[in-house]
Amino acid sequence: MATSITTARRAREFAAREELIIREARKFLLERGFQGWNMEDLAQVVEYSKGTLYQHFNSKEDLALAVVTGSLEQRANLFDKALAFQGRSRERIRAICCACCEFATAHPDYFHVDLMLKSASFWDKASEERREDHRFQAGRCWRTVQQIIIGAQAVGDLPKDMIRPEEATFALISVTVGSHIMSMENDLRVMAGITDMMATVRRNGDLMCDGLGWQPLSRDHDYSATDRRIVKEIFPDAKWLKAG
């Protein structure tokens, strides 16, 4: 019995230490980028030896991927919340788009770091366990979107003969993620005359859904009203929806 209690306590201490390491590493990534710090810098902040850090993460890249995966898990959780929104299928995919806006507002650094870590030179230095965890959380997001698309085709809101669910999922996620990546470039926003990036992200989603023939089309429905209902019912603390 004493052995099991000790083992449980050590497991809690290990988990708490890992959470601390990830939390401080997230601050470093946000404030300094990936190149602006090393494991020794982090060890000083968390007040553990560098060797202790390597008990949790086999490389700096492994740790950075853990940081990004933690954010991705939060994104998947937001998608789950959006999935519960009551409305037609296109309003539910709109709720997913609003979840993306909620996530991007809370994690403005995510897409930049994630893109960097997907390059082979970084990705291959992370452990297979970390890579698999990242794939799992990404898969959660993918499956949520695809579930709505399959439902839309089943009820006739989205034509079945135009595109396969997998292709529609890929297209919608690509447009949304691409919009967020472009939004990080201030010069591009200025050239495009965009002042409300989150509204533009949702508008890009409208253009894609209209192109797919997803009913009701944006000209036939007030999706700004849908946005307000989504915020009221699911994301009441949203900062990205401007009044009016």
C-alpha positions in Angstrom: 0.0 0.0 0.0 2.8 2.4 0.9 4.5 1.7 -2.4 1.4 2.5 -4.4 0.8 5.7 -2.5 4.4 6.8 -3.1 4.1 5.9 -6.8 0.9 7.9 -7.1 2.5 10.9 -5.4 5.5 10.8 -7.7 3.2 10.6 -10.8 1.4 13.7 -9.6 4.7 15.5 -9.0 6.0 14.5 -12.4 2.8 15.7 -14.1 2.8 19.0 -12.2 6.5 19.6 -13.1 5.8 18.9 -16.8 2.9 21.3 -16.7 5.2 24.0 -15.3 7.8 23.3 -17.9 5.3 23.6 -20.8 3.7 26.7 -19.3 7.1 28.5 -19.1 8.2 27.2 -22.5 5.0 28.7 -24.0 5.9 32.1 -22.6 9.4 31.8 -24.1 8.0 30.8 -27.5 5.6 33.8 -27.4 8.1 36.3 -26.2 11.3 35.2 -27.9 10.4 32.9 -30.7 12.0 29.4 -31.0 15.6 30.6 -31.6 15.7 33.1 -28.7 16.1 30.6 -25.8 17.6 27.3 -25.0 16.9 24.5 -22.4 19.4 26.0 -20.0 17.5 29.3 -20.0 14.3 27.4 -19.3 15.9 25.4 -16.5 16.8 28.5 -14.7 13.3 29.9 -14.9 11.6 26.7 -13.7 14.3 26.1 -11.1 15.1 22.5 -12.2 18.3 21.2 -13.8 18.6 20.8 -17.5 18.8 17.1 -16.9 15.4 17.1 -15.2 13.9 18.9 -18.3 15.3 16.1 -20.5 13.5 13.5 -18.3 10.3 15.0 -19.7 11.3 16.0 -23.2 14.0 14.6 -25.4 14.8 17.8 -27.2 13.8 21.5 -27.4 11.7 20.6 -30.5 9.9 17.9 -28.5 9.0 20.5 -25.9 7.9 23.0 -28.4 5.7 20.4 -30.0 4.2 19.7 -26.6 3.4 23.4 -26.2 1.7 23.5 -29.6 -0.2 20.3 -29.0 -1.6 21.7 -25.8 -3.0 24.7 -27.7 -4.3 22.4 -30.4 -6.2 20.4 -27.8 -7.9 23.6 -26.7 -8.8 24.2 -30.3 -10.4 20.8 -30.5 -12.3 21.4 -27.3 -13.7 24.6 -28.8 -14.8 22.7 -31.9 -16.6 20.2 -29.6 -18.4 23.1 -28.0 -19.3 24.6 -31.4 -20.6 21.2 -32.5 -23.4 21.4 -30.0 -24.8 24.6 -31.6 -28.5 24.1 -32.6 -29.3 25.2 -36.1 -29.0 24.2 -39.7 -25.9 22.5 -40.9 -24.4 25.6 -42.4 -25.0 27.5 -39.1 -23.2 24.7 -37.3 -20.2 25.0 -39.6 -20.4 28.7 -38.9 -20.1 27.9 -35.2 -16.9 26.0 -36.1 -15.6 29.1 -37.9 -16.4 31.2 -34.8 -14.6 28.6 -32.7 -11.6 29.3 -34.9 -11.9 33.0 -34.3 -12.1 32.3 -30.5 -9.0 30.2 -30.7 -7.0 32.6 -32.9 -7.7 35.4 -30.5 -6.6 33.4 -27.5 -3.5 31.8 -29.2 -2.2 34.4 -31.8 1.2 32.6 -31.8 -0.2 29.1 -32.6 -0.2 29.0 -36.4 3.3 30.5 -36.7 4.9 28.0 -34.3 2.9 25.1 -35.7 4.1 25.8 -39.3 7.7 26.0 -38.1 7.5 22.7 -36.3 5.9 20.9 -39.3 9.2 21.4 -41.2 11.2 18.1 -41.3 14.2 19.6 -39.5 11.9 20.3 -36.4 9.3 17.5 -36.7 11.8 14.7 -36.9 13.5 15.8 -33.7 10.3 15.4 -31.7 9.5 12.1 -30.2 7.0 9.8 -31.9 4.8 10.0 -28.8 4.6 13.8 -29.1 4.0 13.6 -32.9 1.2 11.0 -32.4 -0.5 13.2 -29.7 -0.4 16.1 -32.1 -1.9 14.0 -34.9 -4.7 12.9 -32.5 -5.7 16.4 -31.5 -5.6 17.6 -35.2 -7.7 14.6 -36.0 -10.3 15.6 -33.5 -10.7 19.0 -35.3 -10.8 17.3 -38.7 -13.5 14.7 -37.6 -15.7 17.4 -36.1 -15.8 19.4 -39.4 -16.3 16.3 -41.4 -19.2 15.2 -39.2 -21.1 18.4 -39.9 -20.4 18.1 -43.7 -21.6 14.5 -43.8 -24.8 15.6 -41.9 -25.2 18.5 -44.4 -25.1 16.1 -47.4 -27.5 13.7 -45.7 -30.2 16.3 -45.3 -29.6 17.9 -48.7 -28.0 21.2 -47.5 -24.8 20.4 -49.3 -24.8 18.6 -52.7 -23.4 15.1 -52.6 -22.4 15.1 -56.3 -20.1 18.1 -56.1 -17.5 17.0 -53.6 -16.6 14.2 -51.2 -16.8 15.0 -47.5 -13.0 14.5 -47.1 -12.4 17.0 -49.9 -14.8 19.6 -48.4 -13.3 19.2 -45.0 -9.8 19.8 -46.4 -11.0 22.8 -48.4 -12.7 24.5 -45.4 -9.8 23.9 -43.0 -7.3 25.1 -45.6 -9.2 28.3 -46.2 -9.6 29.0 -42.5 -6.0 28.1 -41.5 -4.7 30.0 -44.5 -6.7 33.1 -43.5 -5.3 33.0 -40.0 -1.7 32.6 -41.3 -2.2 35.5 -43.7 -3.6 37.6 -40.8 -0.2 37.4 -39.0 1.3 39.5 -41.8 0.6 43.1 -41.0 1.7 44.4 -44.4 -0.7 42.1 -46.2 -3.6 43.2 -44.0 -2.7 46.8 -44.8 -2.4 46.2 -48.5 -5.8 44.4 -48.5 -7.4 47.1 -46.5 -8.6 44.7 -43.8 -9.3 46.1 -40.4 -11.4 43.3 -38.9 -9.4 40.1 -39.6 -11.8 37.8 -37.7 -14.7 39.1 -39.8 -12.6 38.4 -42.9 -12.0 34.8 -41.8 -15.7 34.2 -41.5 -16.3 35.9 -44.8 -13.8 33.6 -46.5 -15.7 30.7 -45.0 -18.9 32.1 -46.6 -17.2 32.3 -50.0 -16.1 28.7 -49.8 -19.5 27.4 -48.5 -21.3 29.4 -51.2 -19.0 27.9 -53.8 -19.9 24.4 -52.6 -23.6 25.3 -52.9 -24.1 24.9 -49.1 -27.6 26.1 -48.2 -28.7 28.6 -47.2 -26.3 30.7 -49.3 -24.9 33.9 -47.6 -27.2 36.1 -49.8 -30.3 34.2 -48.4 -29.4 34.3 -44.7 -28.2 36.8 -42.1 -25.1 35.0 -40.8 -24.1 38.0 -38.7 -27.3 37.3 -36.7 -26.1 33.7 -36.5 -22.7 34.9 -35.2 -24.4 36.9 -32.4 -26.4 33.9 -31.4 -23.3 31.7 -31.4 -21.5 34.2 -29.2 -24.4 34.5 -26.8 -25.0 30.7 -26.5 -21.5 29.3 -26.8 -18.7 31.9 -26.5 -20.2 34.6 -24.2 -16.8 36.1 -23.4 -15.8 36.5 -27.1 -13.7 39.6 -27.9 -13.5 39.1 -31.7 -17.2 40.0 -32.6 -17.5 43.7 -33.0 -20.8 45.3 -32.1 -23.1 46.2 -34.9 
